[in-house]
Amino acid sequence: MIVLSKLFQHFPKPYLLILIFLLLVMRIIVLWSDYDEPISANTSQTLDLSLKLPVESSQTPVQPKTKAKVENWSSVTVKSGDSLSTLFQRVGLSARDVYRVTQATKKSNSLRTLFPGDTLDFVINAGQLQKVRLIKSPLQQIIITRQEQGPYKVETITRQPDIETLFIQGAISNSLFLDGQRAGLSQKKLMELTNIFGWDIDFALDIRVQDQFALIYEEKYLDDQFIGEGHILTAQFTNRGQVFNAIRHSDGNYYSPKGYSMRKAFLRSPVDFFRISSKYNPNRKHPVLKTIRPHRGVDYAAATGTPIKASGDGKVIWRGTKGGYGRTIILQHAGIYTTLYAHMSKYNSKVKKGSRVKQGQIIGYIGSSGLVTGPHLHYEFRANGVHKNPLKVKFPNVKPLNKKQMKEFKPMANAILAQLQSYQLGSPLASN
């Protein structure tokens, strides 16, 4: 300090004052930098020169990752004669578990109907049921989950498939069944095709070589895997040079391009895939009695057990044995028409006298009851009590689409028919 004081004595007084001032400024700057927080270059902030105490970081510390809980599912397959109780017992669950799950699914009836081959999956922890799962289809499953409080929770999980369209066409050289399969159609799609045009075309009598068919239908995919066929969107059948077009409407029914329903009041044939063994003939000789007796119907020969369909909506006015007809059902339609189905091997147990049936509903099965030489269906059609030839009678149409419905239907019908035609020509239109 003595050395410094002697040194300062030699400085001029003005310089000494300037030096002291600079030292004070530097001290203030040091203090300011120690207590002030950094200021962001991108934000406007008011300076606070008050003393700042250290505080803990407000950021939430990073939590260590935990592994997802793995559920151990066990499965049982439903066998003939199984019930929910036997299935639960098989995996070690109690009657109380059955009761609680049954109560939870009482309203939805989710587990009421189980079929042989169905699979029930379970999650059981420490002897307690946690979850039950029924996979009804690739697109739908039902999961019943245990809750901490209250009843089990029932959840239906539905997935939507990806839809792709497929075009198939072919010509008849042998039969629709063989040529359709050769073209790539499944038996199910062939049945749908015959059902669409079955009111206009008799697929047993009317089909000719060089008849043609074409259709666009949906295929369903889930996770890039094919899971089934969808609806026929449009179909065309050329029979004896006459072209029939059918388009699926939003109501699920098929119509001609002009809005007339493909569905008529009666099916042209009550049996699929058959041969006609005897036609309508007022002067036919009876094959058993060997006498001239009018044959006022058509005989459809097919294997015993072949399903017989109601040709139209109606009411059962006869169900029982009727002389030489054997087991017979008679339906009444709209109070004007009646249809008769004879020589059945058995009836559909749900079809009783007085019950109402829908067109296409199975009412019985082909057999050889009564006076017959082999299994077949004898089918009669009457209008106002008078026999008509079922193969030639003109059936009444179902009511067509009205003007409002046609505004929705016509643009869609034109677009899908144009797409069908472009496929047939080998240059498909781009679909939206």
Contacts in CASP RR format, 6 or more apart in sequence:
PFRMAT RR
TARGET T0000
AUTHOR 0000-0000-0000
METHOD contacts of the structure
MODEL  1
MIVLSKLFQHFPKPYLLILIFLLLVMRIIVLWSDYDEPISANTSQTLDLS
LKLPVESSQTPVQPKTKAKVENWSSVTVKSGDSLSTLFQRVGLSARDVYR
VTQATKKSNSLRTLFPGDTLDFVINAGQLQKVRLIKSPLQQIIITRQEQG
PYKVETITRQPDIETLFIQGAISNSLFLDGQRAGLSQKKLMELTNIFGWD
IDFALDIRVQDQFALIYEEKYLDDQFIGEGHILTAQFTNRGQVFNAIRHS
DGNYYSPKGYSMRKAFLRSPVDFFRISSKYNPNRKHPVLKTIRPHRGVDY
AAATGTPIKASGDGKVIWRGTKGGYGRTIILQHAGIYTTLYAHMSKYNSK
VKKGSRVKQGQIIGYIGSSGLVTGPHLHYEFRANGVHKNPLKVKFPNVKP
LNKKQMKEFKPMANAILAQLQSYQLGSPLASN
8 16 0 8 1.000
11 19 0 8 1.000
32 49 0 8 1.000
35 49 0 8 1.000
35 50 0 8 1.000
35 51 0 8 1.000
35 52 0 8 1.000
36 47 0 8 1.000
36 48 0 8 1.000
36 49 0 8 1.000
37 48 0 8 1.000
37 52 0 8 1.000
39 45 0 8 1.000
39 47 0 8 1.000
71 123 0 8 1.000
71 130 0 8 1.000
71 131 0 8 1.000
72 123 0 8 1.000
73 121 0 8 1.000
73 122 0 8 1.000
73 123 0 8 1.000
73 133 0 8 1.000
74 91 0 8 1.000
74 121 0 8 1.000
74 122 0 8 1.000
74 123 0 8 1.000
74 124 0 8 1.000
75 119 0 8 1.000
75 120 0 8 1.000
75 121 0 8 1.000
75 122 0 8 1.000
76 87 0 8 1.000
76 90 0 8 1.000
76 91 0 8 1.000
76 119 0 8 1.000
76 120 0 8 1.000
76 122 0 8 1.000
77 117 0 8 1.000
77 118 0 8 1.000
77 119 0 8 1.000
78 87 0 8 1.000
78 114 0 8 1.000
78 115 0 8 1.000
78 116 0 8 1.000
78 117 0 8 1.000
78 118 0 8 1.000
78 119 0 8 1.000
78 120 0 8 1.000
79 116 0 8 1.000
79 117 0 8 1.000
80 116 0 8 1.000
81 116 0 8 1.000
82 114 0 8 1.000
82 116 0 8 1.000
84 98 0 8 1.000
84 101 0 8 1.000
84 102 0 8 1.000
84 111 0 8 1.000
84 114 0 8 1.000
85 95 0 8 1.000
85 98 0 8 1.000
87 114 0 8 1.000
87 120 0 8 1.000
88 94 0 8 1.000
88 95 0 8 1.000
88 97 0 8 1.000
88 98 0 8 1.000
88 101 0 8 1.000
91 122 0 8 1.000
91 124 0 8 1.000
92 124 0 8 1.000
92 127 0 8 1.000
93 122 0 8 1.000
93 124 0 8 1.000
93 129 0 8 1.000
97 129 0 8 1.000
100 151 0 8 1.000
100 152 0 8 1.000
101 111 0 8 1.000
101 129 0 8 1.000
101 132 0 8 1.000
101 144 0 8 1.000
101 152 0 8 1.000
102 111 0 8 1.000
103 151 0 8 1.000
104 144 0 8 1.000
104 151 0 8 1.000
104 152 0 8 1.000
104 153 0 8 1.000
104 154 0 8 1.000
105 111 0 8 1.000
105 112 0 8 1.000
105 144 0 8 1.000
105 154 0 8 1.000
108 142 0 8 1.000
108 154 0 8 1.000
108 156 0 8 1.000
110 134 0 8 1.000
110 142 0 8 1.000
110 144 0 8 1.000
110 154 0 8 1.000
110 156 0 8 1.000
111 132 0 8 1.000
111 134 0 8 1.000
111 142 0 8 1.000
111 144 0 8 1.000
114 120 0 8 1.000
114 134 0 8 1.000
118 134 0 8 1.000
119 134 0 8 1.000
119 135 0 8 1.000
120 132 0 8 1.000
120 133 0 8 1.000
120 134 0 8 1.000
121 131 0 8 1.000
121 132 0 8 1.000
121 133 0 8 1.000
121 134 0 8 1.000
121 135 0 8 1.000
122 129 0 8 1.000
122 131 0 8 1.000
122 132 0 8 1.000
122 133 0 8 1.000
123 129 0 8 1.000
123 130 0 8 1.000
123 131 0 8 1.000
124 130 0 8 1.000
128 146 0 8 1.000
129 146 0 8 1.000
130 145 0 8 1.000
130 146 0 8 1.000
131 143 0 8 1.000
131 144 0 8 1.000
131 145 0 8 1.000
131 146 0 8 1.000
132 143 0 8 1.000
132 144 0 8 1.000
133 141 0 8 1.000
133 142 0 8 1.000
133 143 0 8 1.000
133 144 0 8 1.000
134 141 0 8 1.000
134 142 0 8 1.000
135 141 0 8 1.000
136 142 0 8 1.000
138 159 0 8 1.000
138 161 0 8 1.000
138 222 0 8 1.000
138 227 0 8 1.000
139 158 0 8 1.000
139 159 0 8 1.000
139 160 0 8 1.000
139 161 0 8 1.000
139 222 0 8 1.000
139 227 0 8 1.000
140 156 0 8 1.000
140 157 0 8 1.000
140 158 0 8 1.000
140 159 0 8 1.000
141 156 0 8 1.000
141 157 0 8 1.000
142 154 0 8 1.000
142 155 0 8 1.000
142 156 0 8 1.000
142 157 0 8 1.000
143 154 0 8 1.000
143 155 0 8 1.000
143 157 0 8 1.000
144 152 0 8 1.000
144 153 0 8 1.000
144 154 0 8 1.000
144 155 0 8 1.000
145 152 0 8 1.000
145 153 0 8 1.000
145 155 0 8 1.000
146 152 0 8 1.000
147 153 0 8 1.000
159 222 0 8 1.000
161 220 0 8 1.000
161 221 0 8 1.000
161 222 0 8 1.000
161 227 0 8 1.000
162 220 0 8 1.000
162 221 0 8 1.000
162 222 0 8 1.000
163 218 0 8 1.000
163 219 0 8 1.000
163 220 0 8 1.000
163 221 0 8 1.000
163 230 0 8 1.000
164 218 0 8 1.000
164 219 0 8 1.000
164 221 0 8 1.000
165 216 0 8 1.000
165 217 0 8 1.000
165 218 0 8 1.000
165 219 0 8 1.000
165 233 0 8 1.000
165 431 0 8 1.000
166 216 0 8 1.000
166 217 0 8 1.000
166 218 0 8 1.000
166 219 0 8 1.000
167 214 0 8 1.000
167 215 0 8 1.000
167 216 0 8 1.000
167 420 0 8 1.000
167 423 0 8 1.000
167 428 0 8 1.000
168 183 0 8 1.000
168 184 0 8 1.000
168 185 0 8 1.000
168 214 0 8 1.000
168 215 0 8 1.000
168 217 0 8 1.000
169 183 0 8 1.000
169 212 0 8 1.000
169 213 0 8 1.000
169 214 0 8 1.000
169 215 0 8 1.000
169 423 0 8 1.000
169 424 0 8 1.000
170 179 0 8 1.000
170 180 0 8 1.000
170 183 0 8 1.000
170 212 0 8 1.000
170 213 0 8 1.000
170 214 0 8 1.000
171 179 0 8 1.000
171 210 0 8 1.000
171 211 0 8 1.000
171 212 0 8 1.000
171 213 0 8 1.000
172 179 0 8 1.000
172 207 0 8 1.000
172 208 0 8 1.000
172 209 0 8 1.000
172 210 0 8 1.000
172 211 0 8 1.000
172 212 0 8 1.000
172 213 0 8 1.000
173 179 0 8 1.000
173 209 0 8 1.000
173 210 0 8 1.000
175 207 0 8 1.000
176 190 0 8 1.000
176 193 0 8 1.000
176 194 0 8 1.000
176 203 0 8 1.000
176 207 0 8 1.000
176 211 0 8 1.000
176 213 0 8 1.000
177 190 0 8 1.000
177 273 0 8 1.000
180 190 0 8 1.000
180 213 0 8 1.000
181 187 0 8 1.000
181 190 0 8 1.000
183 213 0 8 1.000
185 193 0 8 1.000
186 229 0 8 1.000
188 229 0 8 1.000
189 215 0 8 1.000
189 217 0 8 1.000
189 229 0 8 1.000
189 232 0 8 1.000
191 272 0 8 1.000
192 232 0 8 1.000
193 213 0 8 1.000
193 215 0 8 1.000
193 232 0 8 1.000
193 235 0 8 1.000
193 237 0 8 1.000
194 203 0 8 1.000
194 272 0 8 1.000
196 232 0 8 1.000
196 235 0 8 1.000
196 246 0 8 1.000
196 254 0 8 1.000
196 262 0 8 1.000
197 203 0 8 1.000
197 235 0 8 1.000
197 237 0 8 1.000
197 244 0 8 1.000
197 246 0 8 1.000
197 262 0 8 1.000
198 267 0 8 1.000
198 268 0 8 1.000
198 269 0 8 1.000
199 262 0 8 1.000
199 263 0 8 1.000
199 264 0 8 1.000
199 266 0 8 1.000
199 267 0 8 1.000
199 268 0 8 1.000
199 395 0 8 1.000
200 244 0 8 1.000
200 262 0 8 1.000
200 264 0 8 1.000
200 268 0 8 1.000
201 207 0 8 1.000
201 237 0 8 1.000
201 239 0 8 1.000
201 244 0 8 1.000
201 268 0 8 1.000
202 268 0 8 1.000
202 269 0 8 1.000
202 391 0 8 1.000
203 269 0 8 1.000
203 273 0 8 1.000
204 269 0 8 1.000
204 274 0 8 1.000
204 275 0 8 1.000
204 276 0 8 1.000
204 300 0 8 1.000
205 276 0 8 1.000
205 391 0 8 1.000
206 239 0 8 1.000
206 240 0 8 1.000
207 239 0 8 1.000
208 239 0 8 1.000
208 240 0 8 1.000
211 237 0 8 1.000
211 238 0 8 1.000
211 239 0 8 1.000
211 240 0 8 1.000
211 241 0 8 1.000
212 236 0 8 1.000
212 237 0 8 1.000
212 238 0 8 1.000
213 235 0 8 1.000
213 236 0 8 1.000
213 237 0 8 1.000
213 238 0 8 1.000
214 235 0 8 1.000
214 236 0 8 1.000
214 420 0 8 1.000
214 423 0 8 1.000
214 424 0 8 1.000
215 232 0 8 1.000
215 233 0 8 1.000
215 234 0 8 1.000
215 235 0 8 1.000
215 236 0 8 1.000
215 420 0 8 1.000
216 232 0 8 1.000
216 233 0 8 1.000
216 234 0 8 1.000
216 235 0 8 1.000
216 416 0 8 1.000
216 419 0 8 1.000
216 420 0 8 1.000
216 423 0 8 1.000
217 229 0 8 1.000
217 230 0 8 1.000
217 231 0 8 1.000
217 232 0 8 1.000
217 233 0 8 1.000
218 229 0 8 1.000
218 230 0 8 1.000
218 231 0 8 1.000
218 233 0 8 1.000
219 226 0 8 1.000
219 228 0 8 1.000
219 229 0 8 1.000
219 230 0 8 1.000
220 226 0 8 1.000
220 227 0 8 1.000
220 228 0 8 1.000
220 229 0 8 1.000
220 230 0 8 1.000
221 227 0 8 1.000
231 248 0 8 1.000
231 252 0 8 1.000
232 246 0 8 1.000
232 248 0 8 1.000
232 254 0 8 1.000
233 247 0 8 1.000
233 248 0 8 1.000
233 416 0 8 1.000
234 245 0 8 1.000
234 246 0 8 1.000
234 247 0 8 1.000
234 248 0 8 1.000
234 416 0 8 1.000
234 417 0 8 1.000
234 419 0 8 1.000
234 420 0 8 1.000
235 245 0 8 1.000
235 246 0 8 1.000
235 254 0 8 1.000
236 243 0 8 1.000
236 244 0 8 1.000
236 245 0 8 1.000
236 246 0 8 1.000
236 420 0 8 1.000
237 243 0 8 1.000
237 244 0 8 1.000
238 244 0 8 1.000
244 256 0 8 1.000
245 256 0 8 1.000
245 257 0 8 1.000
245 417 0 8 1.000
246 254 0 8 1.000
246 255 0 8 1.000
246 256 0 8 1.000
246 262 0 8 1.000
247 254 0 8 1.000
247 255 0 8 1.000
247 256 0 8 1.000
247 257 0 8 1.000
247 409 0 8 1.000
247 412 0 8 1.000
247 413 0 8 1.000
247 416 0 8 1.000
247 417 0 8 1.000
248 254 0 8 1.000
249 255 0 8 1.000
249 401 0 8 1.000
249 405 0 8 1.000
249 409 0 8 1.000
250 408 0 8 1.000
253 261 0 8 1.000
253 262 0 8 1.000
253 263 0 8 1.000
254 261 0 8 1.000
254 262 0 8 1.000
254 263 0 8 1.000
255 261 0 8 1.000
255 262 0 8 1.000
255 400 0 8 1.000
255 401 0 8 1.000
255 409 0 8 1.000
255 413 0 8 1.000
256 262 0 8 1.000
257 413 0 8 1.000
257 414 0 8 1.000
257 417 0 8 1.000
258 400 0 8 1.000
259 400 0 8 1.000
259 401 0 8 1.000
259 406 0 8 1.000
259 409 0 8 1.000
259 413 0 8 1.000
260 397 0 8 1.000
260 400 0 8 1.000
261 397 0 8 1.000
261 398 0 8 1.000
261 399 0 8 1.000
261 400 0 8 1.000
261 401 0 8 1.000
263 359 0 8 1.000
263 398 0 8 1.000
264 395 0 8 1.000
264 396 0 8 1.000
264 397 0 8 1.000
264 398 0 8 1.000
265 312 0 8 1.000
265 313 0 8 1.000
265 333 0 8 1.000
265 334 0 8 1.000
265 337 0 8 1.000
265 395 0 8 1.000
265 396 0 8 1.000
265 397 0 8 1.000
265 398 0 8 1.000
266 311 0 8 1.000
266 312 0 8 1.000
266 333 0 8 1.000
266 337 0 8 1.000
266 339 0 8 1.000
266 359 0 8 1.000
266 381 0 8 1.000
266 395 0 8 1.000
267 309 0 8 1.000
267 311 0 8 1.000
267 312 0 8 1.000
267 359 0 8 1.000
267 360 0 8 1.000
268 395 0 8 1.000
269 300 0 8 1.000
269 311 0 8 1.000
270 300 0 8 1.000
270 308 0 8 1.000
270 309 0 8 1.000
270 310 0 8 1.000
270 311 0 8 1.000
270 339 0 8 1.000
270 341 0 8 1.000
270 377 0 8 1.000
270 379 0 8 1.000
271 300 0 8 1.000
271 302 0 8 1.000
271 306 0 8 1.000
271 307 0 8 1.000
271 308 0 8 1.000
271 309 0 8 1.000
271 366 0 8 1.000
271 377 0 8 1.000
272 306 0 8 1.000
272 307 0 8 1.000
272 309 0 8 1.000
273 302 0 8 1.000
274 300 0 8 1.000
274 301 0 8 1.000
274 302 0 8 1.000
274 306 0 8 1.000
274 377 0 8 1.000
275 300 0 8 1.000
275 301 0 8 1.000
275 302 0 8 1.000
276 298 0 8 1.000
276 299 0 8 1.000
276 300 0 8 1.000
276 301 0 8 1.000
277 299 0 8 1.000
277 300 0 8 1.000
277 301 0 8 1.000
277 376 0 8 1.000
278 284 0 8 1.000
278 295 0 8 1.000
278 298 0 8 1.000
278 299 0 8 1.000
279 295 0 8 1.000
279 297 0 8 1.000
279 298 0 8 1.000
279 299 0 8 1.000
279 389 0 8 1.000
279 391 0 8 1.000
280 295 0 8 1.000
280 296 0 8 1.000
280 297 0 8 1.000
280 298 0 8 1.000
280 389 0 8 1.000
280 390 0 8 1.000
280 391 0 8 1.000
280 392 0 8 1.000
281 294 0 8 1.000
281 295 0 8 1.000
282 294 0 8 1.000
282 295 0 8 1.000
282 296 0 8 1.000
283 292 0 8 1.000
283 294 0 8 1.000
284 292 0 8 1.000
284 293 0 8 1.000
284 294 0 8 1.000
284 295 0 8 1.000
285 291 0 8 1.000
285 292 0 8 1.000
285 293 0 8 1.000
286 292 0 8 1.000
286 293 0 8 1.000
286 295 0 8 1.000
286 371 0 8 1.000
287 373 0 8 1.000
288 371 0 8 1.000
288 372 0 8 1.000
288 373 0 8 1.000
289 371 0 8 1.000
296 380 0 8 1.000
296 387 0 8 1.000
297 378 0 8 1.000
297 379 0 8 1.000
297 380 0 8 1.000
297 381 0 8 1.000
297 387 0 8 1.000
297 389 0 8 1.000
297 390 0 8 1.000
298 378 0 8 1.000
298 379 0 8 1.000
298 389 0 8 1.000
298 390 0 8 1.000
298 391 0 8 1.000
299 376 0 8 1.000
299 377 0 8 1.000
299 378 0 8 1.000
299 379 0 8 1.000
300 366 0 8 1.000
300 376 0 8 1.000
300 377 0 8 1.000
300 379 0 8 1.000
301 374 0 8 1.000
301 375 0 8 1.000
301 376 0 8 1.000
302 366 0 8 1.000
302 375 0 8 1.000
302 376 0 8 1.000
302 377 0 8 1.000
303 366 0 8 1.000
303 375 0 8 1.000
304 345 0 8 1.000
304 365 0 8 1.000
304 366 0 8 1.000
304 367 0 8 1.000
304 368 0 8 1.000
304 375 0 8 1.000
305 345 0 8 1.000
305 346 0 8 1.000
305 365 0 8 1.000
305 366 0 8 1.000
305 367 0 8 1.000
305 375 0 8 1.000
306 365 0 8 1.000
306 366 0 8 1.000
306 377 0 8 1.000
307 362 0 8 1.000
307 364 0 8 1.000
307 365 0 8 1.000
307 366 0 8 1.000
308 341 0 8 1.000
308 344 0 8 1.000
308 362 0 8 1.000
308 363 0 8 1.000
308 364 0 8 1.000
308 365 0 8 1.000
308 366 0 8 1.000
308 377 0 8 1.000
309 359 0 8 1.000
309 360 0 8 1.000
309 361 0 8 1.000
309 362 0 8 1.000
309 363 0 8 1.000
310 331 0 8 1.000
310 339 0 8 1.000
310 357 0 8 1.000
310 358 0 8 1.000
310 359 0 8 1.000
310 360 0 8 1.000
310 361 0 8 1.000
310 363 0 8 1.000
311 331 0 8 1.000
311 339 0 8 1.000
311 359 0 8 1.000
311 360 0 8 1.000
311 379 0 8 1.000
311 381 0 8 1.000
312 331 0 8 1.000
312 333 0 8 1.000
312 339 0 8 1.000
312 357 0 8 1.000
312 358 0 8 1.000
312 359 0 8 1.000
312 360 0 8 1.000
313 333 0 8 1.000
313 356 0 8 1.000
313 357 0 8 1.000
313 358 0 8 1.000
313 359 0 8 1.000
314 331 0 8 1.000
314 332 0 8 1.000
314 333 0 8 1.000
314 334 0 8 1.000
314 356 0 8 1.000
314 357 0 8 1.000
315 331 0 8 1.000
315 332 0 8 1.000
315 354 0 8 1.000
315 355 0 8 1.000
315 356 0 8 1.000
315 357 0 8 1.000
316 329 0 8 1.000
316 330 0 8 1.000
316 331 0 8 1.000
316 351 0 8 1.000
316 352 0 8 1.000
316 353 0 8 1.000
316 354 0 8 1.000
316 355 0 8 1.000
316 356 0 8 1.000
316 357 0 8 1.000
316 363 0 8 1.000
317 330 0 8 1.000
317 331 0 8 1.000
317 332 0 8 1.000
317 338 0 8 1.000
317 353 0 8 1.000
317 354 0 8 1.000
318 328 0 8 1.000
318 329 0 8 1.000
318 330 0 8 1.000
318 353 0 8 1.000
319 328 0 8 1.000
319 329 0 8 1.000
319 330 0 8 1.000
319 347 0 8 1.000
319 351 0 8 1.000
319 352 0 8 1.000
319 353 0 8 1.000
320 326 0 8 1.000
320 327 0 8 1.000
320 328 0 8 1.000
320 329 0 8 1.000
320 347 0 8 1.000
321 327 0 8 1.000
321 328 0 8 1.000
321 369 0 8 1.000
321 370 0 8 1.000
322 328 0 8 1.000
322 342 0 8 1.000
323 370 0 8 1.000
323 371 0 8 1.000
324 342 0 8 1.000
324 370 0 8 1.000
324 371 0 8 1.000
325 340 0 8 1.000
325 342 0 8 1.000
325 343 0 8 1.000
325 370 0 8 1.000
325 378 0 8 1.000
326 342 0 8 1.000
326 343 0 8 1.000
326 344 0 8 1.000
326 369 0 8 1.000
326 370 0 8 1.000
326 371 0 8 1.000
327 342 0 8 1.000
327 343 0 8 1.000
327 344 0 8 1.000
327 345 0 8 1.000
327 346 0 8 1.000
327 347 0 8 1.000
327 367 0 8 1.000
327 369 0 8 1.000
327 370 0 8 1.000
328 340 0 8 1.000
328 341 0 8 1.000
328 342 0 8 1.000
328 343 0 8 1.000
328 344 0 8 1.000
329 340 0 8 1.000
329 341 0 8 1.000
329 344 0 8 1.000
329 347 0 8 1.000
329 351 0 8 1.000
329 363 0 8 1.000
329 364 0 8 1.000
330 338 0 8 1.000
330 339 0 8 1.000
330 340 0 8 1.000
330 341 0 8 1.000
331 338 0 8 1.000
331 339 0 8 1.000
331 341 0 8 1.000
331 357 0 8 1.000
331 363 0 8 1.000
332 338 0 8 1.000
333 339 0 8 1.000
336 383 0 8 1.000
336 384 0 8 1.000
337 381 0 8 1.000
337 382 0 8 1.000
337 383 0 8 1.000
338 381 0 8 1.000
338 382 0 8 1.000
338 385 0 8 1.000
339 379 0 8 1.000
339 380 0 8 1.000
339 381 0 8 1.000
339 382 0 8 1.000
340 378 0 8 1.000
340 379 0 8 1.000
340 380 0 8 1.000
340 382 0 8 1.000
341 363 0 8 1.000
341 364 0 8 1.000
341 377 0 8 1.000
341 378 0 8 1.000
341 379 0 8 1.000
342 370 0 8 1.000
342 377 0 8 1.000
342 378 0 8 1.000
342 379 0 8 1.000
342 380 0 8 1.000
343 366 0 8 1.000
343 367 0 8 1.000
343 368 0 8 1.000
343 369 0 8 1.000
343 370 0 8 1.000
343 372 0 8 1.000
343 375 0 8 1.000
343 376 0 8 1.000
343 377 0 8 1.000
343 378 0 8 1.000
344 364 0 8 1.000
344 365 0 8 1.000
344 366 0 8 1.000
344 367 0 8 1.000
344 369 0 8 1.000
344 377 0 8 1.000
345 365 0 8 1.000
345 366 0 8 1.000
345 367 0 8 1.000
345 368 0 8 1.000
345 369 0 8 1.000
345 375 0 8 1.000
346 364 0 8 1.000
346 365 0 8 1.000
347 363 0 8 1.000
347 364 0 8 1.000
347 365 0 8 1.000
348 361 0 8 1.000
348 362 0 8 1.000
348 363 0 8 1.000
348 364 0 8 1.000
348 365 0 8 1.000
351 357 0 8 1.000
351 361 0 8 1.000
351 363 0 8 1.000
351 364 0 8 1.000
357 363 0 8 1.000
366 375 0 8 1.000
366 376 0 8 1.000
366 377 0 8 1.000
367 374 0 8 1.000
367 375 0 8 1.000
367 376 0 8 1.000
367 377 0 8 1.000
368 374 0 8 1.000
368 375 0 8 1.000
368 376 0 8 1.000
379 390 0 8 1.000
380 387 0 8 1.000
380 390 0 8 1.000
381 387 0 8 1.000
381 388 0 8 1.000
381 389 0 8 1.000
381 390 0 8 1.000
381 393 0 8 1.000
382 388 0 8 1.000
383 393 0 8 1.000
401 409 0 8 1.000
418 429 0 8 1.000
419 428 0 8 1.000
419 429 0 8 1.000
419 431 0 8 1.000
422 428 0 8 1.000
422 429 0 8 1.000
END
